[in-house]
Amino acid sequence: MSGDVRPYFLLAAAPGIVAVLWFLGAMWFREAVQRDLRERGCEPLHIWWIPLAYWATGWWNRMPFRVIYKDAQGRLHKACCCVYQELMGSPFGPRRVEWLKDELRDFIDV
């Protein structure tokens, strides 16, 4: 690669690298949602990452998700949550799940 093209290639690759790291971070936070549901005795059915969701408070430091799960009694729920880490906590420490909306449904319209 010639010296003239290399800086442009690096500038073009940077957003792609950031996007991949953002996606991997979201998948790591998705595991926190699954862990929280299993600790409550629920079965996660679908967990969608919703980047830049309008309903997520403080979207710059929280990862929003939409979740469909079964509770311990077998009822279906459709919920919205955000996952975050403590500001002064360890980057490898526990991730917190804040449930914003949780609706009991007879059926789920995906």
LOPA-282937 format. One record per atom (N, C-alpha, C): atom name; residue in three letters; x, y, z. Coordinates in pm, 1 decimal. Example, Ala and Ser with C-alpha at 12.3 -4.5 7.8 and 13.67 -1.06 7.14 Angstrom:
BEGIN
<atom 'N' 'ALA' <1319.0 -569.0 780.0>>
<atom 'CA' 'ALA' <1230.0 -450.0 780.0>>
<atom 'C' 'ALA' <1320.0 -330.0 780.0>>
<atom 'N' 'SER' <1285.0 -225.0 708.0>>
<atom 'CA' 'SER' <1367.0 -106.0 714.0>>
<atom 'C' 'SER' <1290.0 3.0 787.0>>
end
This chain:
BEGIN
<atom 'N' 'MET' <84.7 -116.3 0.0>>
<atom 'CA' 'MET' <0.0 0.0 0.0>>
<atom 'C' 'MET' <90.0 123.5 0.0>>
<atom 'N' 'SER' <57.5 217.2 -84.2>>
<atom 'CA' 'SER' <140.5 336.8 -94.9>>
<atom 'C' 'SER' <118.9 427.7 25.8>>
<atom 'N' 'GLY' <213.9 512.8 51.4>>
<atom 'CA' 'GLY' <208.9 603.0 165.2>>
<atom 'C' 'GLY' <96.6 704.7 156.1>>
<atom 'N' 'ASP' <51.4 737.4 35.1>>
<atom 'CA' 'ASP' <-54.8 837.5 19.3>>
<atom 'C' 'ASP' <-193.0 781.2 55.3>>
<atom 'N' 'VAL' <-211.4 651.6 37.1>>
<atom 'CA' 'VAL' <-342.5 590.3 57.3>>
<atom 'C' 'VAL' <-362.0 543.4 202.2>>
<atom 'N' 'ARG' <-255.2 513.0 270.0>>
<atom 'CA' 'ARG' <-264.3 454.3 403.3>>
<atom 'C' 'ARG' <-343.1 539.3 504.0>>
<atom 'N' 'PRO' <-322.8 669.9 516.1>>
<atom 'CA' 'PRO' <-403.0 747.4 612.9>>
<atom 'C' 'PRO' <-552.7 742.8 583.5>>
<atom 'N' 'TYR' <-588.4 743.7 455.4>>
<atom 'CA' 'TYR' <-730.5 737.1 419.7>>
<atom 'C' 'TYR' <-788.9 600.9 454.0>>
<atom 'N' 'PHE' <-712.6 496.9 435.2>>
<atom 'CA' 'PHE' <-757.8 362.4 471.1>>
<atom 'C' 'PHE' <-781.1 351.9 621.9>>
<atom 'N' 'LEU' <-689.4 407.0 700.5>>
<atom 'CA' 'LEU' <-704.5 402.4 845.4>>
<atom 'C' 'LEU' <-825.5 484.9 891.5>>
<atom 'N' 'LEU' <-847.8 599.0 827.9>>
<atom 'CA' 'LEU' <-965.2 680.0 862.1>>
<atom 'C' 'LEU' <-1095.3 609.0 825.9>>
<atom 'N' 'ALA' <-1093.5 534.4 716.5>>
<atom 'CA' 'ALA' <-1213.1 461.3 674.6>>
<atom 'C' 'ALA' <-1236.6 339.7 763.8>>
<atom 'N' 'ALA' <-1131.9 277.6 816.0>>
<atom 'CA' 'ALA' <-1145.4 158.5 898.9>>
<atom 'C' 'ALA' <-1188.9 191.4 1041.9>>
<atom 'N' 'ALA' <-1161.2 310.3 1090.1>>
<atom 'CA' 'ALA' <-1190.6 346.7 1229.4>>
<atom 'C' 'ALA' <-1339.5 333.4 1264.8>>
<atom 'N' 'PRO' <-1434.5 385.3 1183.9>>
<atom 'CA' 'PRO' <-1576.0 368.5 1220.3>>
<atom 'C' 'PRO' <-1618.5 220.8 1223.2>>
<atom 'N' 'GLY' <-1561.8 140.7 1135.2>>
<atom 'CA' 'GLY' <-1593.7 -1.6 1136.4>>
<atom 'C' 'GLY' <-1546.5 -70.1 1263.2>>
<atom 'N' 'ILE' <-1428.8 -34.2 1309.3>>
<atom 'CA' 'ILE' <-1375.6 -91.9 1432.6>>
<atom 'C' 'ILE' <-1459.9 -48.6 1551.7>>
<atom 'N' 'VAL' <-1499.3 77.3 1554.3>>
<atom 'CA' 'VAL' <-1584.4 127.8 1662.9>>
<atom 'C' 'VAL' <-1719.0 55.5 1662.4>>
<atom 'N' 'ALA' <-1777.5 34.2 1545.5>>
<atom 'CA' 'ALA' <-1906.2 -34.6 1536.4>>
<atom 'C' 'ALA' <-1895.9 -178.4 1587.1>>
<atom 'N' 'VAL' <-1789.0 -247.6 1552.5>>
<atom 'CA' 'VAL' <-1770.4 -385.4 1599.0>>
<atom 'C' 'VAL' <-1754.4 -389.0 1750.8>>
<atom 'N' 'LEU' <-1678.0 -298.1 1806.7>>
<atom 'CA' 'LEU' <-1660.2 -293.5 1952.1>>
<atom 'C' 'LEU' <-1790.5 -259.6 2023.3>>
<atom 'N' 'TRP' <-1870.2 -170.1 1965.6>>
<atom 'CA' 'TRP' <-1999.8 -134.1 2022.6>>
<atom 'C' 'TRP' <-2092.6 -256.0 2023.2>>
<atom 'N' 'PHE' <-2094.1 -332.1 1911.9>>
<atom 'CA' 'PHE' <-2176.3 -452.0 1902.5>>
<atom 'C' 'PHE' <-2131.5 -556.8 2004.8>>
<atom 'N' 'LEU' <-2002.2 -577.8 2019.5>>
<atom 'CA' 'LEU' <-1953.2 -675.2 2117.1>>
<atom 'C' 'LEU' <-1989.0 -633.0 2259.9>>
<atom 'N' 'GLY' <-1982.7 -503.9 2287.6>>
<atom 'CA' 'GLY' <-2024.2 -454.2 2417.7>>
<atom 'C' 'GLY' <-2172.1 -479.5 2443.4>>
<atom 'N' 'ALA' <-2254.3 -461.2 2340.9>>
<atom 'CA' 'ALA' <-2397.9 -485.9 2355.2>>
<atom 'C' 'ALA' <-2425.5 -632.8 2383.5>>
<atom 'N' 'MET' <-2352.2 -722.3 2319.5>>
<atom 'CA' 'MET' <-2371.9 -865.1 2344.2>>
<atom 'C' 'MET' <-2327.5 -902.8 2485.9>>
<atom 'N' 'TRP' <-2225.0 -835.6 2535.9>>
<atom 'CA' 'TRP' <-2180.8 -859.4 2674.0>>
<atom 'C' 'TRP' <-2288.4 -810.5 2771.7>>
<atom 'N' 'PHE' <-2349.6 -696.6 2742.8>>
<atom 'CA' 'PHE' <-2456.2 -645.7 2827.9>>
<atom 'C' 'PHE' <-2582.2 -730.7 2815.6>>
<atom 'N' 'ARG' <-2603.4 -792.0 2700.0>>
<atom 'CA' 'ARG' <-2717.9 -881.1 2680.3>>
<atom 'C' 'ARG' <-2712.0 -999.1 2776.3>>
<atom 'N' 'GLU' <-2591.9 -1044.3 2804.8>>
<atom 'CA' 'GLU' <-2574.6 -1153.9 2899.7>>
<atom 'C' 'GLU' <-2621.7 -1112.9 3039.4>>
<atom 'N' 'ALA' <-2609.2 -985.5 3073.9>>
<atom 'CA' 'ALA' <-2656.7 -937.7 3203.7>>
<atom 'C' 'ALA' <-2809.3 -947.7 3211.8>>
<atom 'N' 'VAL' <-2878.9 -921.7 3099.8>>
<atom 'CA' 'VAL' <-3024.6 -934.5 3097.9>>
<atom 'C' 'VAL' <-3063.0 -1081.0 3117.7>>
<atom 'N' 'GLN' <-2995.2 -1171.8 3047.9>>
<atom 'CA' 'GLN' <-3023.3 -1314.0 3063.6>>
<atom 'C' 'GLN' <-2997.3 -1359.2 3207.0>>
<atom 'N' 'ARG' <-2887.4 -1314.8 3266.5>>
<atom 'CA' 'ARG' <-2854.3 -1352.4 3403.6>>
<atom 'C' 'ARG' <-2961.4 -1302.7 3500.2>>
<atom 'N' 'ASP' <-3004.9 -1177.1 3482.3>>
<atom 'CA' 'ASP' <-3106.3 -1120.4 3570.5>>
<atom 'C' 'ASP' <-3237.2 -1197.7 3561.0>>
<atom 'N' 'LEU' <-3278.2 -1234.6 3440.2>>
<atom 'CA' 'LEU' <-3401.4 -1310.6 3423.6>>
<atom 'C' 'LEU' <-3390.4 -1448.8 3487.5>>
<atom 'N' 'ARG' <-3279.5 -1515.3 3467.5>>
<atom 'CA' 'ARG' <-3262.5 -1649.6 3524.5>>
<atom 'C' 'ARG' <-3256.2 -1645.4 3676.8>>
<atom 'N' 'GLU' <-3198.2 -1540.2 3734.2>>
<atom 'CA' 'GLU' <-3194.7 -1526.7 3880.3>>
<atom 'C' 'GLU' <-3334.9 -1508.6 3938.2>>
<atom 'N' 'ARG' <-3425.6 -1451.2 3858.9>>
<atom 'CA' 'ARG' <-3564.0 -1433.0 3903.2>>
<atom 'C' 'ARG' <-3650.5 -1554.0 3870.7>>
<atom 'N' 'GLY' <-3593.2 -1659.2 3812.7>>
<atom 'CA' 'GLY' <-3668.0 -1780.4 3780.1>>
<atom 'C' 'GLY' <-3743.8 -1771.4 3648.9>>
<atom 'N' 'CYS' <-3702.9 -1682.1 3559.8>>
<atom 'CA' 'CYS' <-3770.4 -1662.3 3431.5>>
<atom 'C' 'CYS' <-3689.4 -1725.4 3318.4>>
<atom 'N' 'GLU' <-3757.4 -1748.8 3206.2>>
<atom 'CA' 'GLU' <-3692.5 -1805.5 3088.1>>
<atom 'C' 'GLU' <-3691.1 -1701.7 2975.6>>
<atom 'N' 'PRO' <-3572.9 -1651.5 2937.2>>
<atom 'CA' 'PRO' <-3567.9 -1554.0 2826.9>>
<atom 'C' 'PRO' <-3598.4 -1621.6 2693.5>>
<atom 'N' 'LEU' <-3688.3 -1561.3 2616.4>>
<atom 'CA' 'LEU' <-3722.1 -1615.1 2484.4>>
<atom 'C' 'LEU' <-3655.0 -1536.1 2372.9>>
<atom 'N' 'HIS' <-3666.3 -1402.7 2376.1>>
<atom 'CA' 'HIS' <-3602.3 -1315.5 2277.1>>
<atom 'C' 'HIS' <-3549.1 -1191.8 2348.6>>
<atom 'N' 'ILE' <-3427.4 -1154.5 2312.0>>
<atom 'CA' 'ILE' <-3367.9 -1031.7 2366.0>>
<atom 'C' 'ILE' <-3309.8 -954.8 2248.0>>
<atom 'N' 'TRP' <-3365.7 -835.6 2222.5>>
<atom 'CA' 'TRP' <-3320.3 -752.3 2111.5>>
<atom 'C' 'TRP' <-3247.1 -630.4 2165.1>>
<atom 'N' 'TRP' <-3132.7 -602.3 2107.2>>
<atom 'CA' 'TRP' <-3062.2 -479.3 2137.6>>
<atom 'C' 'TRP' <-3122.3 -370.4 2050.5>>
<atom 'N' 'ILE' <-3160.8 -258.8 2110.9>>
<atom 'CA' 'ILE' <-3221.3 -146.8 2039.4>>
<atom 'C' 'ILE' <-3125.9 -28.2 2050.0>>
<atom 'N' 'PRO' <-3032.0 -12.9 1955.7>>
<atom 'CA' 'PRO' <-2937.1 98.4 1966.4>>
<atom 'C' 'PRO' <-3008.5 233.5 1954.1>>
<atom 'N' 'LEU' <-2966.8 327.1 2037.7>>
<atom 'CA' 'LEU' <-3019.7 464.1 2038.0>>
<atom 'C' 'LEU' <-3171.8 469.2 2052.4>>
<atom 'N' 'ALA' <-3227.8 387.4 2139.9>>
<atom 'CA' 'ALA' <-3372.4 386.9 2162.5>>
<atom 'C' 'ALA' <-3415.8 518.0 2227.3>>
<atom 'N' 'TYR' <-3527.3 571.0 2181.2>>
<atom 'CA' 'TYR' <-3575.3 698.9 2232.6>>
<atom 'C' 'TYR' <-3623.5 688.3 2377.2>>
<atom 'N' 'TRP' <-3667.3 569.5 2420.0>>
<atom 'CA' 'TRP' <-3721.9 552.2 2553.9>>
<atom 'C' 'TRP' <-3615.2 522.9 2658.7>>
<atom 'N' 'ALA' <-3491.9 503.7 2616.2>>
<atom 'CA' 'ALA' <-3383.6 474.0 2710.6>>
<atom 'C' 'ALA' <-3333.3 604.2 2771.5>>
<atom 'N' 'THR' <-3342.2 614.2 2900.9>>
<atom 'CA' 'THR' <-3293.0 735.3 2967.7>>
<atom 'C' 'THR' <-3141.3 729.6 2975.3>>
<atom 'N' 'GLY' <-3077.9 834.1 2938.2>>
<atom 'CA' 'GLY' <-2932.2 838.2 2942.7>>
<atom 'C' 'GLY' <-2868.4 740.9 2845.6>>
<atom 'N' 'TRP' <-2906.6 746.7 2720.0>>
<atom 'CA' 'TRP' <-2861.7 647.1 2621.1>>
<atom 'C' 'TRP' <-2711.0 646.6 2601.9>>
<atom 'N' 'TRP' <-2640.5 748.6 2642.3>>
<atom 'CA' 'TRP' <-2495.8 753.0 2622.8>>
<atom 'C' 'TRP' <-2421.1 657.3 2715.1>>
<atom 'N' 'ASN' <-2483.6 614.4 2828.1>>
<atom 'CA' 'ASN' <-2414.6 522.0 2917.5>>
<atom 'C' 'ASN' <-2496.8 397.3 2948.4>>
<atom 'N' 'ARG' <-2602.4 373.2 2871.3>>
<atom 'CA' 'ARG' <-2687.6 257.6 2894.1>>
<atom 'C' 'ARG' <-2715.6 187.6 2761.8>>
<atom 'N' 'MET' <-2728.5 54.7 2768.2>>
<atom 'CA' 'MET' <-2763.3 -24.4 2650.2>>
<atom 'C' 'MET' <-2908.7 -68.2 2664.0>>
<atom 'N' 'PRO' <-2997.0 -22.6 2575.5>>
<atom 'CA' 'PRO' <-3138.5 -59.5 2584.3>>
<atom 'C' 'PRO' <-3168.0 -191.8 2512.8>>
<atom 'N' 'PHE' <-3262.2 -267.9 2568.7>>
<atom 'CA' 'PHE' <-3304.1 -395.7 2512.8>>
<atom 'C' 'PHE' <-3455.0 -408.7 2523.0>>
<atom 'N' 'ARG' <-3513.2 -482.3 2428.6>>
<atom 'CA' 'ARG' <-3652.3 -528.0 2438.0>>
<atom 'C' 'ARG' <-3645.5 -677.4 2463.2>>
<atom 'N' 'VAL' <-3731.5 -724.4 2552.3>>
<atom 'CA' 'VAL' <-3721.7 -862.4 2599.1>>
<atom 'C' 'VAL' <-3859.3 -927.1 2597.7>>
<atom 'N' 'ILE' <-3863.8 -1051.3 2553.3>>
<atom 'CA' 'ILE' <-3981.2 -1137.0 2569.5>>
<atom 'C' 'ILE' <-3935.5 -1254.8 2653.5>>
<atom 'N' 'TYR' <-4009.8 -1280.8 2762.6>>
<atom 'CA' 'TYR' <-3970.3 -1390.1 2850.7>>
<atom 'C' 'TYR' <-4092.6 -1453.1 2916.6>>
<atom 'N' 'LYS' <-4071.2 -1573.5 2970.3>>
<atom 'CA' 'LYS' <-4172.9 -1642.8 3048.4>>
<atom 'C' 'LYS' <-4134.3 -1634.0 3194.6>>
<atom 'N' 'ASP' <-4232.3 -1601.3 3278.3>>
<atom 'CA' 'ASP' <-4203.4 -1597.8 3421.0>>
<atom 'C' 'ASP' <-4214.2 -1738.8 3480.2>>
<atom 'N' 'ALA' <-4199.4 -1749.4 3610.9>>
<atom 'CA' 'ALA' <-4198.9 -1879.6 3677.3>>
<atom 'C' 'ALA' <-4333.2 -1952.6 3663.3>>
<atom 'N' 'GLN' <-4442.8 -1877.8 3645.1>>
<atom 'CA' 'GLN' <-4574.5 -1939.1 3627.2>>
<atom 'C' 'GLN' <-4605.2 -1969.9 3481.3>>
<atom 'N' 'GLY' <-4515.3 -1940.1 3390.7>>
<atom 'CA' 'GLY' <-4534.3 -1970.3 3249.0>>
<atom 'C' 'GLY' <-4606.4 -1861.7 3170.6>>
<atom 'N' 'ARG' <-4628.7 -1744.4 3230.2>>
<atom 'CA' 'ARG' <-4695.4 -1634.4 3159.9>>
<atom 'C' 'ARG' <-4593.8 -1557.2 3076.4>>
<atom 'N' 'LEU' <-4638.6 -1505.5 2961.5>>
<atom 'CA' 'LEU' <-4551.8 -1429.5 2872.0>>
<atom 'C' 'LEU' <-4546.6 -1283.0 2911.9>>
<atom 'N' 'HIS' <-4428.5 -1226.1 2903.9>>
<atom 'CA' 'HIS' <-4406.8 -1084.7 2933.7>>
<atom 'C' 'HIS' <-4333.3 -1020.6 2816.9>>
<atom 'N' 'LYS' <-4367.1 -895.3 2789.0>>
<atom 'CA' 'LYS' <-4294.1 -813.2 2693.6>>
<atom 'C' 'LYS' <-4241.7 -693.5 2771.5>>
<atom 'N' 'ALA' <-4109.3 -675.9 2771.8>>
<atom 'CA' 'ALA' <-4049.6 -575.8 2859.9>>
<atom 'C' 'ALA' <-3943.5 -494.4 2787.3>>
<atom 'N' 'CYS' <-3910.6 -379.4 2846.2>>
<atom 'CA' 'CYS' <-3800.5 -293.9 2801.6>>
<atom 'C' 'CYS' <-3708.5 -272.5 2921.1>>
<atom 'N' 'CYS' <-3579.4 -277.9 2894.9>>
<atom 'CA' 'CYS' <-3484.1 -257.4 3003.7>>
<atom 'C' 'CYS' <-3358.8 -189.2 2950.5>>
<atom 'N' 'CYS' <-3279.8 -138.6 3044.1>>
<atom 'CA' 'CYS' <-3150.0 -80.3 3012.8>>
<atom 'C' 'CYS' <-3046.0 -145.5 3102.9>>
<atom 'N' 'VAL' <-2929.6 -168.0 3048.3>>
<atom 'CA' 'VAL' <-2818.9 -225.2 3124.2>>
<atom 'C' 'VAL' <-2711.2 -118.2 3134.5>>
<atom 'N' 'TYR' <-2654.4 -104.4 3254.0>>
<atom 'CA' 'TYR' <-2550.8 -4.0 3275.6>>
<atom 'C' 'TYR' <-2451.3 -55.6 3377.7>>
<atom 'N' 'GLN' <-2339.9 15.3 3390.3>>
<atom 'CA' 'GLN' <-2239.9 -13.3 3491.9>>
<atom 'C' 'GLN' <-2227.0 109.0 3581.2>>
<atom 'N' 'GLU' <-2186.7 84.1 3704.9>>
<atom 'CA' 'GLU' <-2162.6 194.6 3796.4>>
<atom 'C' 'GLU' <-2051.9 283.1 3741.0>>
<atom 'N' 'LEU' <-2063.3 411.9 3760.8>>
<atom 'CA' 'LEU' <-1966.5 506.8 3706.4>>
<atom 'C' 'LEU' <-1826.3 481.7 3759.8>>
<atom 'N' 'MET' <-1813.0 461.4 3889.0>>
<atom 'CA' 'MET' <-1682.3 440.6 3949.1>>
<atom 'C' 'MET' <-1650.4 292.1 3968.1>>
<atom 'N' 'GLY' <-1732.3 203.9 3913.1>>
<atom 'CA' 'GLY' <-1710.3 61.0 3929.5>>
<atom 'C' 'GLY' <-1607.5 7.6 3831.6>>
<atom 'N' 'SER' <-1569.7 -115.8 3852.9>>
<atom 'CA' 'SER' <-1474.7 -182.2 3764.1>>
<atom 'C' 'SER' <-1540.7 -209.8 3628.9>>
<atom 'N' 'PRO' <-1466.0 -197.6 3517.9>>
<atom 'CA' 'PRO' <-1525.3 -229.2 3387.6>>
<atom 'C' 'PRO' <-1562.6 -376.3 3375.3>>
<atom 'N' 'PHE' <-1505.1 -460.5 3459.8>>
<atom 'CA' 'PHE' <-1537.9 -602.9 3457.9>>
<atom 'C' 'PHE' <-1629.2 -640.8 3573.7>>
<atom 'N' 'GLY' <-1680.4 -540.4 3644.7>>
<atom 'CA' 'GLY' <-1768.7 -563.9 3758.1>>
<atom 'C' 'GLY' <-1910.0 -595.8 3711.9>>
<atom 'N' 'PRO' <-2002.0 -604.3 3807.0>>
<atom 'CA' 'PRO' <-2139.5 -641.6 3772.4>>
<atom 'C' 'PRO' <-2209.3 -533.6 3690.6>>
<atom 'N' 'ARG' <-2290.5 -578.9 3599.0>>
<atom 'CA' 'ARG' <-2371.0 -489.9 3517.7>>
<atom 'C' 'ARG' <-2511.8 -488.7 3576.6>>
<atom 'N' 'ARG' <-2570.2 -371.7 3587.1>>
<atom 'CA' 'ARG' <-2702.5 -354.6 3647.6>>
<atom 'C' 'ARG' <-2809.2 -350.2 3538.8>>
<atom 'N' 'VAL' <-2923.5 -410.5 3567.2>>
<atom 'CA' 'VAL' <-3036.4 -409.6 3474.5>>
<atom 'C' 'VAL' <-3148.0 -327.6 3537.3>>
<atom 'N' 'GLU' <-3192.8 -225.8 3465.3>>
<atom 'CA' 'GLU' <-3304.6 -142.5 3509.7>>
<atom 'C' 'GLU' <-3423.7 -171.1 3418.5>>
<atom 'N' 'TRP' <-3530.5 -224.4 3476.0>>
<atom 'CA' 'TRP' <-3649.8 -257.8 3398.3>>
<atom 'C' 'TRP' <-3738.5 -134.8 3389.8>>
<atom 'N' 'LEU' <-3763.1 -87.8 3267.9>>
<atom 'CA' 'LEU' <-3840.0 34.1 3246.4>>
<atom 'C' 'LEU' <-3988.4 6.7 3226.3>>
<atom 'N' 'LYS' <-4019.9 -102.2 3156.6>>
<atom 'CA' 'LYS' <-4159.3 -134.5 3126.5>>
<atom 'C' 'LYS' <-4170.6 -286.0 3119.9>>
<atom 'N' 'ASP' <-4276.0 -340.9 3179.3>>
<atom 'CA' 'ASP' <-4297.8 -485.1 3178.0>>
<atom 'C' 'ASP' <-4447.8 -509.5 3167.3>>
<atom 'N' 'GLU' <-4490.8 -567.9 3055.4>>
<atom 'CA' 'GLU' <-4632.6 -592.2 3031.2>>
<atom 'C' 'GLU' <-4659.5 -741.2 3025.2>>
<atom 'N' 'LEU' <-4765.1 -783.3 3090.0>>
<atom 'CA' 'LEU' <-4810.1 -921.1 3082.4>>
<atom 'C' 'LEU' <-4894.5 -935.7 2957.2>>
<atom 'N' 'ARG' <-4866.8 -1037.7 2875.9>>
<atom 'CA' 'ARG' <-4935.3 -1054.3 2747.8>>
<atom 'C' 'ARG' <-4995.0 -1193.8 2737.1>>
<atom 'N' 'ASP' <-5112.3 -1204.8 2673.5>>
<atom 'CA' 'ASP' <-5170.5 -1336.0 2642.9>>
<atom 'C' 'ASP' <-5099.7 -1397.4 2523.0>>
<atom 'N' 'PHE' <-5060.4 -1311.2 2429.8>>
<atom 'CA' 'PHE' <-4983.6 -1353.8 2312.8>>
<atom 'C' 'PHE' <-4883.8 -1243.6 2280.5>>
<atom 'N' 'ILE' <-4783.0 -1279.9 2207.1>>
<atom 'CA' 'ILE' <-4679.1 -1183.9 2172.4>>
<atom 'C' 'ILE' <-4683.3 -1157.2 2022.4>>
<atom 'N' 'ASP' <-4700.9 -1030.4 1986.6>>
<atom 'CA' 'ASP' <-4695.2 -989.9 1846.7>>
<atom 'C' 'ASP' <-4556.7 -933.0 1822.2>>
<atom 'N' 'VAL' <-4469.6 -1013.3 1769.2>>
<atom 'CA' 'VAL' <-4328.2 -976.8 1753.3>>
<atom 'C' 'VAL' <-4310.9 -872.5 1652.6>>
end
